[in-house]
Structure formats: structure tokens, C-alpha cells
Amino acid sequence: LRRPPAPSRGDCPLDAWVPYVANVLVRCGRDSVMAVSRGGAPRWREFDKEMEEKEREMLKKAGIIMPEGHMDGYKYMPQKRVVEKQSWEVKPGPNSTPQSSSSSWNNSDVSFELGQGIAYITLNRPQTNNSLNDGMMQGIHDACFELHRRSDIRIVVLRAEGKMFCAGGDPKSFQDTASMTDAQSQRSSVCMMRLLHYFQSLPQFTIGLAQGSAMGTGVGLLAACDAVCAVNSARFVVSEVKIGMCPAAIVPVITSKVGASHAKRIMCTAENISAPLAKQMGLVTELVDDEAEFSKYVETICDKITLCAPLASARSKRLVQNVASRPLTLKLISYTGGELADVRVGEEAVKGMVAVQAKTRPSWAEIPIKPLY
């Protein structure tokens, strides 16, 4: 760049200084960046301060005196720093205060039973095909509230009474939704999504038993399970789009279960999915001819989970949920590495290594998980 001659004091128009000042600023900027970047990354605050000083000097030559701190009003300095939380930094929480517990269960729409290392949540509205109403959702919520705090329970079985597993939302609730304000409708949807997430995040291994077909939110409940066993005659359909609605509350759990491609097929076409096709998609894990075979399936999983350390199994489940479909970033690597480092020095890891050296079973494998049905 060729520097234009500096205007004399006699030149009155301020715009006569513009080419000169612009050229000097470019030169100063280039030289300053080179200076502050030697030996490392540019120190931009020092660079900005130096540029302000040079700008003040040049303006002073033009007869313009700039006070100290004149740029403060042009520089936004946020008072609070917004940091995006990672999925492993957010723990699922309850929607409300529980109304029942296993010791004093009073919900007739859902039954909750505990055994040795196993719990059963049973949808109990066969007269309505187990359509979800407020009572049933409260029952599932209360059971989850207790299970999140029960380290002695290793497996949770979600089952249903009647011919259908779940017919989705109660038709009466649709009428109530129509009379809601936008804020109330959004709050209702968020509560449903939080309930599914609360169930999906249980530290226990969850098994869904579909003795019949499932619709709408019922499909979402099964998708939230870690494993699903269904009878061959079962069908699965999400048909909200046929009545001009969107199954927004169950989209996250179904998509995480079967992937985006299958999720779009299920929810955008309202296709009536057969049990074999549901297994190909990944919605169903195992198929049986009759629900009488459910007990054998549950027993097989109980035998396998018995041999696994409770906390290690729970943390492995949470790890899978937190890293699923996420890009491999430094934060993700740091998180998984931290989990491994923490588990290595944990009580279970120590007991496990002692058991291996002693050629005996660890303590948790000595107490079998016994199915109730």
C-alpha cells in the first residue's frame, strides 16, 4: 500500500483526512496483528487497545479530541455467559409430587408390583383398551418416581391387561385438549414428553411385553423400553396425521429407537405395522406366538442381568442414551473418558476384580432376579 500524503492543518474538510487515516489504520492493523501473534495466538484485546490509541492520535491531529472510554457504549459486554448443557448434564425429573407408593398403592388404572430384583408396571384399563388417561399417566409417573430411587430393583417389566397393549390417548382427553389455550396445550404435551423421558431414563433394564396391538402413545411407551417382546399377531400404528394432528410427544423416543428413516415411515404414513416388520425396524426385539411365552423371555433376561453389576449396568445404559446419534467431539470424549475413570475405581469394579482373582462369583450374582409371572 502506498501511503497518501498527510493533509496540512489548513485543509478544513474533515473528509480530506479519510484516505490518510484509512491507509494508516490498515498498516497499523497489519503490523499489530503480526506483533501480537508472534509466539502464539493473537491477543485481540491488546490489539483492540492499540488500535484505539492510534485512532485517538490520528483524530487528535484533525482537531478531534476523543475522551477516555468513548467506545464503551459500542462494545457489548454480556453480564451472563450462556453455556449449552450437554445431555449427560441434565437429569430427568418428576412432573409432580407422587400420589402413590408401592407400600400404599391406590391407583386403580395402573398396578405396581415389586419382587426380588424385579418390578412390574401393568396398564389396567382393559375396558378402554388401556387408553391413557390422567390416572394412568399418574400411575406410571408414581412408579417411575420410586424406581429411580430403588437400587435393589434391577429389571422393570411394562405389561398390560386385556386384548390391546395400549390404544393411545383417551378420546375424552382429545376433547379436553380442544378447549385448552395454547399455553395449556403446550404444557400438557411437555408433561407427556417428560413422562416418556422419565420412564426411558430409569436406571433399571426395562422390558415391554406387547400381548396385543399398540397405537399412538402406546407405541411411544414401547419405544421407551430397552427391550420389547410382542406376539406375532400384534400391530403397531401411529395415526395422528390422519386426523390432522402431529405425534410430537412421541417423536423423540420413536426416532431414537428406530432411526429417522423408519420413524418417518411410521409417523408420516400412518402405516399399520405388523409385528415382523416392527422387529425389522428395531421397535420390537423378540417375537413369540403366544403371551404365555413372555415368562420364559423375561426369565432369560433376568438370568443375564443377574450376572451384571447393578451400578455398572445402569451407567452403561445412561452412557448409551447420552452418546446416541451424537458426533464424536472433545466434550463427548471427555465425558466418556471421565465415566470410565470413575467406574474403574468404583466399589463394584474392585469387587469384580477380587472375584475374578478368587475365581468366585461377585456378590450381586449371588442374588438371582426372580420373575413374578
N, C-alpha and C positions, 0 to 999 in steps of 0.2 A: 504494500500500500504506500502511496506517495502522500506525505502529509501536506495539506494546503497551508499557505502562509497564514499566520495568526492575524486577525483584523486589528487595526490600530484603535486606540482609545477614542478616536474621533468618529468612528463608524457608529452611528446611532442605532440603526435597526438591529434588533437582537438576532434576527434570522441570519445575519451575516456571520454569526458565530457557529451556526448549526453544522456546516461541513467540517469545521475545525474540531469542534467538540466531539462529533461522531467518530471522526478518524482517530482521535486520541483515545476515546473510550474503547474502540476496537483493539488498538495497540495495547492499552493498559490491561484489557481483559485477557488478551492472548498471553502477555508476559506474566500476568498474575497467576493465571491457571497453571502455567509451566512452573512458576516458582513454588506455589503451594503444593503442587503434586509430586515434587521430587521426593523420592524415597517412600512413596505410599500413595494412598487415595487422596484426592483433592479435599482440602479443608474449606468447605464452602462458606462457613461463617466468617472465617478470616478473609476470604476473597471478597465477600459482600462488604465487609467493613472497609477494606482497602479501596474498593470501587466508590463507596460513598465519600471517602476522604478526597479522592481525586476529583470526583464530581463537584464537591463543595469548593475545591480550589479553583476549578475552571469557571464555575459560576461567579465566584468572587471577582475574577478578572473582568467579568462582564458587568460588575457592579451589583450583583445579586448576592445578598448575604442570607445563607440558609441557617436557621437555628439548629442547635443540637437536638437530636431525636425527631427531626422533621418527618422521617419515614415511618415512625411508629404507627401512625394511623393507616398506613398502606400495607402493613405486614400483619397477616392474621396469625395469631398465636393461640391455638386451641387450649382451653383450660383443662379439658379431659381428653385422654387418649382412648379411642375406641379400638378394642382388640377383639378380633373374631375368635370365638371359642371353638375348640375342636370337639368332635363328638364324644371323645373319652373324658372331656372336662365337664360334661353335662350329665347329671344323674337323673333318671326318671323319678318322678314323684307322684304321690296320690292326688286325685282330683278333689277329694273331700275327706272329712273325718269318717272312718268306718262305722257302720251301724251294727255289725255282727262280728263275732269271732268264733273259732272252732269250739271253744268251750261253752258258748251260749249262742249258737246259730239260730236265727229266727227268720231267715229268708226262705219263703216257700217256692220262689221261682228258680232258685239255684241251690243245689245241695253241695256241701263241702265236708269231705271225709278225710281223716288222716290215718295212716297206717305206719308200719315200721319202714321209715325212709321214703315213703310214697304218699302222695295226696291226690284226691280225686275231686275235680270240679265238674258237676253234672248239670247240664241245662235241663230244667224240669218243668217245661210248659208244653207237653205233648199235644194238648188240646188245641193249641195255636201253632203247631209245627215249630215250637221253640222260637217264635219270632221275638226279637229283642225289644223289651220294654224297659222302663226306668228301673223296675225292680230287679230284672235280670242283670242289667248293667251294674247296678249297685252291688249285687251278689258277687259278680266276677271281680269287681273292684275290691271288695272287702276281703275276698280270698287272696288276691294278689298282695294286698297290704300286709297280711300275716305271713305269707310265703316269702316275701322279701326279707323277713326278719327271722326265718326259721332255717338255721344251718343244718338241722338234723334231717330235713326233708331233701331228698336227692332227685326225685322224679315227680313231675306233676302230669296227671292224665286229664285231658279235657274230653268229656264224652257227653252224650245226650240221650234222653228218653224219647220213645216214640218212633214213628216211621221216618221222620226227617231229622237231619242233624240240626239245621237252623234255616228258617225261611227268610232270614234277613231282618230288617226293621219292621216293627209292628205298624200295620196300616194306620192305626189311630195316631201314631206319632207323626205320620206324614201330614195329617190334618192339623195337628198342633203346630207343625213347622210352618204351614201356610199362613198362620195367623201371627207368626213371630216377626219382630222387627229385624232389620239386617244385623244389628249387633247381637241380638238374642240367637239368631240362626247361626252366626259365626261362632258364638260361644258354645253352642250345642255341638257343632262339628268338631271344634277343637277338643272338647271333652271326650268325644268318641275316639279321636286320633290319639289322645293321651292315654286312654284306657288300653288301646291296642299296643301302644308302645310300652306301657307299664307291664302288660302281660308278656310281651315279646322279650322284655329285659329281665324276666325272672332269672335268678341265679341257677335254678334247677333246670334239668333237661326236661322239656315239655313234649308230650305225645298227644296228638289229636286223633281221636277214633271216630270216623265218619261212618255210622251204621246206616246212613241214608244220605239223601241229596242235601246240598247246601246252596243258598242263594245270597247274593249281596254281601252284607256284613258278615254272614256266616262263613263265606269264603275267606273273608279277611281274618276271621278268628283262626281258621285252619292254617292260613298262610303265616300267622304269627307263631305257630308251633314249630319246634325244632324237627319233629318227625310226624308224619301223618300216615295212618293206616286206614284204608277205606274198603268197603265192599265193592265188588265188581259192578254191581248194579247202580251205584251212586252216580249222580250227575252234579255238575257244578256250573253255575251261571251267575253273571253279574249283568243285570238287565236294566240298570237305571237309565241308560241312554235311550231306551225305547219310550220312556215317559218324559223325555226332555230334561233329565237330571244327569248329574255327573257324580260318580262314586268317589268323590275326593277323599273321604275319610279313610278308605282302604287302599288307595293308590300306593302309598309308601310301602306298606307291608307286602302287597302282592308283587310290586315291582322288585323289591329286594329278594323275594322268594324265587320268582321265575324269570327275572330279567325283563328288560324293556320290550323286546320283540313279542314275547308271549303275553306280557301284561297288556300291550295294546290290542292284541288279538282278543283277549278275554274281555276287556272293558270297552273297547270301541265297537266291536261287532255283536256283543251280547250273545255270543255263541253258547249253545248248551253243550258243555264239555263232558265227554264220557270219562269214566274213571281211568281206563287205559291211557287216554290222551292226556289226562291230568298228570299221570305218572311220567309220561314222556316230557311234559313241560317242567316237571320238578315240583309241582304243587303237592302231589301225593308221593310218599316214599315207598309204600308197600301196599299190595292188593291181596284181599282174601275173598273167598267165595261166600262166607257167612260170618256174621258178627261173633259167633261162638269161637272163632279163631283169634279174636282180639286178645284173649287172655294169654295165649301162647306167645303172641308177638310182644306183649308187654313184659312177660316173664323173661324173654330173651334179652330185651334191653336192660331189664333190672339186673340180670346176671353180669352184663358188661359194665354197667355204671358202678356196680358194687366194687369192682376192682380198681376204680379210678378215685384219686384223691378228691374230696369234695371241693375244696377251695381252688385247686388247680383246674378242675373241670369247669367251675363257674367262671374263672378268669379266662380260660380258653374260649368259652362261649362269648364273653364280652369282647375279647380281642377280635374274634371273627366279625362280630357286628360292627365294631368300630373301624375296621380296616376294609370292609367290603366295598368294592367299587370306588375306592379312593386311589388317587395317583400316588406313586412312591415319592414322597417328599422327605426333606430333612426332619420335619416335625414328626412325620409318621415313623421314620426310622428311630428317632429319639424316643418316641413313645413305646414302640415295641421293644427296643433295647432296654429301656427302663423297667418294663414289665418283667423281662427275662432276668435282669439283675436282681430284682426284688424277689422273684419266686425262688431263685437259686438258693437264697439264704433263709427261706421261709421254713417254718416248722415241719410242714409236710415233706419238703424236699429232703430235710435232714432225716426224718423218719423213713422215707422211702429208700435212701441210700443205706441206712443201717439195716433195713430189712433185706436189701439185695445182698449185702455182705454176709448177713447171718443166714441167708437162704431161707427166709421165712416170709410170711405174708405181713404186709403193713397192717396197722390197727384198723383202718377203715374197711379193709377187705374181710375182716373177721365178722362183721355185722351185715348179714345179707338183707337186701331190699326185698320185702315180701308184698306182692300184689294182693289187693283185697278181692279182686274178681278174676 
